[in-house]
Amino acid sequence: MSRIKDSSVEAVKSAAEILPLVEDYVRLRKAGGTYKGLCPFHQERTPSFTVTPARGTFKCFGCGEGGDAISFVTKMEQVDFVGAIESLAKRFGVQIEYEEISPEAEQARRRKDRLTQLLERATVFYERVLWDSEPGRFAREYLESRGLHEEVCRAFRLGYAPGGPTLTIRAAGEGFTRAELLAAGLANRRGNDYFGRRLLFPLADARGAVRGFQARKLHDDDALQAKYVNSPESDVFKKGDLLYGLDTARMAIAKQDRGIVVEGNTDVLALRQAGFEPVVASMGTALTERQLRELNRLTKRLFLCFDSDAAGQEATLRGMELAVTQGFDVKIVTLPKGTDPADDPAAFERWLASPVSYPVHRVRLLHERASDKTAAAAAIQAFLNSLPDSPEHQDARRLVTDLLDLPPESQAAFAPIRTHSSAATVISPRLLDAGTRLERGALAGVAAHPKLKRYLEELGDEHFDDAVHRRVRAHLLGTAEPDGELTPLLAELYAMADADEITEETAEQMLLRLRERRLHRQLSEAKPDHLLELQQRLAEVRTAIREFA
């Protein structure tokens, strides 16, 4: 079996820095000796994710995930221990040494490395053809006609494929085989280059490694009729896994806490040139689960901007529905018919300032596609009844009355349906575990910082689901003596406060989260005449939590 040498593992551990690593995925704010941000492992709107550079650790007090740089990469990139070490080694410039590697594993690793090197060499070759050769002149003129400057085109490593066996011959001269060219999607079985006389957009993964290309048609006599042609699907290239421009937009998306998703690569170039940094492209298709997984590591706020034609509307619809089901806050940027973002980047800023919410956009589409007023009312009612209430939902209800010419009082028919059942709600074990950890963390914080007892006293037994935790609360408040069961738990809480570095500020935030959880439960069971009061109390608690960010 193959394994990484222990000395290499230790070298990676020593070189890896948790703060810049996490900041590749999460927008963080300094808070004393720690940094806080939204957890990349579960959906939340208030930061409960903490990074402690001095200890090289991270911890989420919402879902409980925590660990060091290796465990962070393991969870974020869905790789095993070896994959995490290799990723960190590349990130921090550590040379890894292997021992006792099997011939099969060594062959697979070398093949992957060779294809990655080949794609990188091809990218450099195509870049030089575009900028430094006569065959690239027409492509350069095309880019100029589109208003795309050389600076942004070079930043995105655009290239030009001259055609014939040009790349194939050069690659063979550098020692690459025909089989490798086929596997990388750079040659066809006739021995010619896969791409010919086309403008090339390198398609990179989130780390910046080129995985394939998208080729734009430039000549009328091109044998291929399609305007855009992608590298063939393979082990190294899967279009649905990639977002164009994500490798260079990650930091901006995390810092601005928003991702702008457009349809085409040239839209990304034009908008980046105009100063819009958190922009990526889905490359002409609806968003996929894999693409959304990448974005979820950086933000939960998406602005979808697709062409206004039928295909663009369908892509927007499919993408936003999938994003909504995965917990994203989705806004739609509506473009005038016949335009796309690359046509007028300056105007795009105005469109971006007035997006449409998911419920409103969906209501408009349902109305447009309905055969008559009755059908529209039925489809819209079914859709709105299924959503939770929100300001966006209320906007959609008002829109319905305008579109269908209904009296204002008819809005109630489109309100969310609240179902009441005597059956207990089934809660996933993961959520139960998260709740238990929250209770225990809050108690550990009070144990470590006695001045917080006044806040604990404001919380009743009803704020703690675990009976043992209610007894711990009573002991910390001086109303109960420890027994054989509580004594070891109290020791664990003191150790937990030290190991997890639960500061007074963090503990106070966790106590607020317990209050927030209780108010959520009360709201789900409240009668209409108590809703406003509970909503106001919940808003006050959330405001207090946000003050810690």
N, C-alpha and C positions, 0 to 999 in steps of 0.2 A: 504494500500500500504506500502511496505517496504521502509525504508530510512535509510541512515547513519546519525548518530547523528551529529549535527553541531559542537560539540566539537571535534569529530573525524576528521571532515573535516579540521578544523582549525589546529589540531595537525599534520595532513599530510602536509598541506601547510607550516607549520613552519619547518618541518623536511626535506622536499624535497629540494634538491640542484640541480639547473638546469645544472650546468657544468658536474658533473659525469653522470647525467642522459643522456644528449645529447651525451656525449662521448661514451656511450654504442652503439650508432648508427652512429655517424659522427666523422671523423677524424678532429680535430680542432688544429689550431695554434694560439698562443697568439699574440695579436696585441694591445699593450697598455693595457687599462683596459677591453678589450673585447677579444673574441676568434672567429676565422673565419674558415669556412670550406665550403664544397660543400653542397648545400641545399638538404635535403632528400625528399623534396616534389615536386621538379621538376628537369628536366634534365638540367645540366649545366656543363661546363668544367672549369669555373673560379669561385672561391668562392665568393658568395654574401650573405652567411648565417652567421649571427652574433649572438653570445651568450654574454650576459652581466650579469655575476654572481652577481654583486653588486645589480642589480635590480631584479634578478631572472627571466629574460626574454630572449626570442630569437626573431630574426627578419630576414627575407630574403628580400633583396632589389631587388631581381629578380622577384619572384612571389608574394611577399607581405604577405606571411604567417608570423604570429607572435603571441606571447602570453607568457604564463607562463608554469610551469612544467605540470600542469594539461592539458592544451590545447595541449601541445607537445605530451603527451602520448595518448590523445584522437585521434589525427591525425595519429600518428605513428602506433598505435596498433589497430586502427579502433574499438575503444570501446566508450561507452557512458561515461557520467560524473562519474557514479558509478563505472564502470569498471576501469576508470583512477585512481580514489581515491584508489580502492582496490589494483591496481598494484603498485602505489606509496607507499602505506602502507607496502606492502611486501618488496619493494625495500629498504625502509629506516627504517624498523623495528618498525612500528607504529601499535599498537593494535587498531582495529576498533570496535566500538560498534554500534549496529543496534537498531532501535526502530520501533514498530508497523509493524513488518514484517508479511506478509501474510503467512499462512501455506504452500501454494504451493511454494512460492518463497523461503521460508526457507528450504523446503524439497529439492528443486533443488540445492540450494547452499551447503547444507550438503552432498548431494549425490556426487557432484563434488569434494568436499573436501575429502570425504571418499575414492573415487576411486584414487585420487592423493596420499593419504596416503598409500593406499594398494599397488599401483605400486612402491612407494618408499620402502616400507617394503619388497616387493618381490625382488627388486634390491639388497638390503642389504643381503637378504637370499641367493640369487644366487651367490653373491660375496663370501660369506663365504664358500659355498659349493665348489667353484672353488679353493680357495686358502688354505682352512683349512681342507679338507676332503679327504679320499681315493678315493671316486667316482670321484673327480675332477682331479685326477692324469693324466688320459689320455688326458684330455683337456689341462692341463698345458704342457704336453709333446708336444702336437700338436702346441701350441703357440711357444714353444721353437724351434720346427723344422722349423717354419716359420720365425724365427729370430726376433720375437716380445718379447721384454723384459718385465719383471714383472712390472717395473715402469710405462711404457706407458699403459699397460693393466689395471693396477689399476686406473690410471688417468681417463681412459674411462669407468671404472666400469664394466668390463667384468665379466660374471658369468657363472655358469654351472647348467643346470636343470637336477637333478638326475632321474626324471621320477616317474611314479606311482602317488599316491595322496600326495606326500611329502609336497609340498607347500600348497595344499588344507587343509591338516590337521593342519599344523602350523598356517595358516591364521585363520582357524576356532577357534583355541585356543586363538587367539588374538582378537576375537570378530567380525571378518568379516564373512558375510553371503555368501551362495552359489550364490545368485543372484548378489552380488557385485563382486565375482570372475568371473562370466560369463561376466558381464558388462565390467570388466577390461581386458578381454581376457586372463585370467590366468588359467581358468579351462574349461573343456568340459562338455557336458551334462551327461556324464557317471560318473562324479564325480572325474575324474583324472585330473592331471595337464595338461594344454594345451601343454606345451613343455616338452619333455622327452629325456634325454641323448643327449643333444645338447649344444653347446657353445652359450651363449647369449650375444648379443650386446644391451644394453639399448638405446632406441631411445628417445631423449629429445627434447623439444621445444627450442626456442631461449632463454628462461629464465632459462633453465636447469631442468625443471620439466619433469620427465620420463612419456612418453605417451604410450609406448609399447616396444616391443622387436623384434629383428631379430635373428633367431636361425639358426646356421650353423650345417649341418650334419657332424658327426664325425665317425659313425659306419656303416659298410656295411649292417648290418642286421636291419637298421632303417626302420620302417614300412612306413615312408614317403620317397618317392624317391627324392623329390625336395632338391637341395643342400641348399637352404635358404628358411625358412618359416617365415613369419611375423605375428605379432599379427593380429587378425581379425579386419576389419574396424569397427569403433564404434563412439560414441559421443566423446570419449576421444582420439581415435587414428585414424588419417587419414594420411597414408604414404605420399601422395602427398603434404602435408603441411610441411613436415619436411626435413631437410638436416642433415645428420649425421655429428656430430662434430661442428655444427654451434655455439652451446652455449659456447664452449671453444675457438672458432676461431674468434668471432666477433671483439674483440679489435685488433687482428692482421690484419684482413681484412681491417678495417677502417684505421689503422695506416699506413699500406703498400699500401693502395689504390689499392688492387687487391684481387680477389678471385680465388683460384685454385679449380676447380670442377673435382673430379675423380669419378669413377664408384662404387667402393666397399669400405666397411668399413675397411677391412684390409689395403687397399691402404692408407687410412687416418692415420691409426696407424703407418704404416711403415714410411710414410713421416714426421709425427709429431716427431717420434723417431729420424729421421735424421735431425731435425731442421727446417722443413718447417711448419710454423705455420698457414698461412691463407688458410688451406685446408679443404674442406668439401666433402661429397659424396652424390650423388643423389640416391644411393642404387639400382643401376642396371637399372634405367629407365631414360628416357629423362627428362630434367628440366620442371617443371610445372610453371604456372603463380604464384602460391602461393610461391613457392621456390624463384623465381626470385624477387618477392616483398620483401622478407626478405633480399636478397642480395642487392637490390636496396637501402636499407637504409644505406648500408655500403660502397658501391663502384659501379662504372659503368664499371670497367675493369674486364673481366672474361677470365680465361684461362681454356678451356675445354679439359679434358684428359680422353678419354674413350678407352676401349680395341679396338684393331685393327680388331677384327672379324666383321662379317656382322652386328650382333646385336649392337655391340659397335658403328659402323659407323652410323647406323640408329639413335641411341640415340643421338650421337653427332650432326647429321644433324637436328633433330627435336628440340633439345635444343638450338642450335645456332641460328636457324631461329627465334624461339620465342624470344630469348634474343635480337637479332638484332632489331626486331620490337618494342621492349620496350626501345630502345636507348642505349643498352650496347655496349661497345667496346669489341668485341669478338675475341679472338685468339685461335687457335687450336694447342695443343701440340700433335704431331704425334709420336706414339710409334712404334718400330719395331714389326713386326708380331709375335704373340705368346708370347708377353710380356705385363706386366702391371706394374704400378708404384711400387708396393710392391716388385717386383722381384729385382730391383736394384735402390734404392733411390739415390745413388751417381750419376748414369747415368741420373736420372731424372732431375738433376740440369742442365745438358748439354742440354737435350731436351727442358727444360723450357726456356733456353736462346735463343732458335731459333724457336719460334712459327710461325705458319702460319696464315695469316689474313683470315677473313671470305670470302672475294671475291676469294682469291686464292684457298682456300680449296674447295669452292663450284664449282669452275671451274674444278678442278681436278676430283671431283666426277661426274660432268656432262659428262666429257670426258670419264671417265672409263665406265659409264653406257650407253653411246650412242651406237646404233647399227652400225653406220658407221660415217665417217668423216662429211658427210653432216648433219646428224642428230645432231652430236656434235656441229657443227658450229651454227646451228639454235637455239639449246637449250642454249648455252653459250651466244649467241648474245642477246637473249630475256632477259636473266638474267642480264647481264652487262648493257644493255641499260636502265634497270629500276633503277639502283643505281646512287646516286650522285657521282660526281668525287671526287677523293681522291688519295693520294699516293698509298694506297692499291689497288685501282681500276686500277691505271696505272700498278702496278706490275701484276695484273691479266691479263691485256690486252697483256703485253709482254709474259706472260706464254701461252696465247692462240696461239700466232703466232708460238711459239716453238712447242706446242703440235700438232697443225694442219699443221705445216710446211708451214706457210704463210709468204709473204714478210712483212717487218716492216711497210710499208705504209698502210697495211690492218687494222692496229690497230684502225684507225678512225671509222671503221664500228662497233666496239664494244664499242665506247665511249658512255657516258650517252646522252640520247636524251633530248635536251632542248626544251621545248614546250613554245610557245609564244601565248598568248591569250589576246584579248582586254577586256575580262570579268574580273571583279575585283575578286581578291582572297578572299575567305571567311575565315575570321579569327574568331576563337572562342572567345566568350565573356570573358573567363578567360584570354586569351592572351591579349585582348584589355585592360582589367583591369590592368594587370601586366604592360603594357606599360604606362598607365596613372599614375600608382603609381611611376614608374621610373621617369617620367618627373617631377611629383610633388615633389618627394624626392630630386631630383637634385636641383630644385628651392629652396626648403626649406634649403638645405645645403648652397647655395650661400647667401640666406637671413641671415643665422646665421653666416656665415664666409665671410665677404665682400671682403677679399683679393682674393677670388676665382672668382671675377667678370671678371678677365682677361681671364679665361678659358671659362666662359659663353659667352664672347664676340666673342670668336673664333667659337662658334656654331651659325649657322644661324637659321632663323625661320623654315627652312625645317627640323630641328632636333626635332621639337615639333609638334605633331599631333593635339593637342588641341589648338584652337584659343585663349582661355583664357590664356593658359600657354604662348603663344607667347606674349600676352600683359603683363603678369607678367615679362617675360624676358626683355621686353622693359623698364618697370618701374625700374627693378633692375639695368639696365644699364644707367638709368637717362634720357631716351629719351621719357618717357611717364609719365603722372601724374595718380595717382590712382583715381578711381571713385567709385560709389556706389557698383559696382560688385566686383571690385578688393580689396577694403578695408577689407571685411571679409575674403576673400581668403588669403590675406597677413597675417592676424592674425592667420589663421589656419596653414599657413606654418611655422610661428615662433613657434607655439605650437608643431607642428609636429617635428620640429628640436630638440626641447627639450625633448619631450616624447619619440621619437625614438633614442635619443642620437646620432644624426647625426654629427659625428666628421668631421673635415676638410678633413681628409684622406678618410673617407667614401664618402663624397660629391664629392671629386675629382674623385673617382672611378666611381660614378654614372654618372658624366659628360662624362667620358670615355666610359661608356656603351651606352650613347646616340650617341656618335660618332660611336661606333661599330655598333649599330643598323642601322644607316644611311648608312654606308659602305656596310652592308649586302644587303640592298635594292638596292643600286647602282649596286652591283655585279649581282643581279638577272636580271637586265635590261641592263647590259653593252654589248657593242659590243666587238667582239674578240680582237680588237687592244687596248682596254682599260683595259682588264682583268688583265694583269700583274701588272699594276700600282696600281689598286685598291686592288689586293691581297697583294701587298707589304705594302700599307697603313694600311690595316686591320691587317696584321701581326705585324706592329709597335704598333698599338693600343692594341692588345692583349698582347704583351710583356709588355707594360706599366701597364696593368691591373694586370698581373701576379706578378709584382713587389710589389703589395700590400699584396700578400698572405704570 
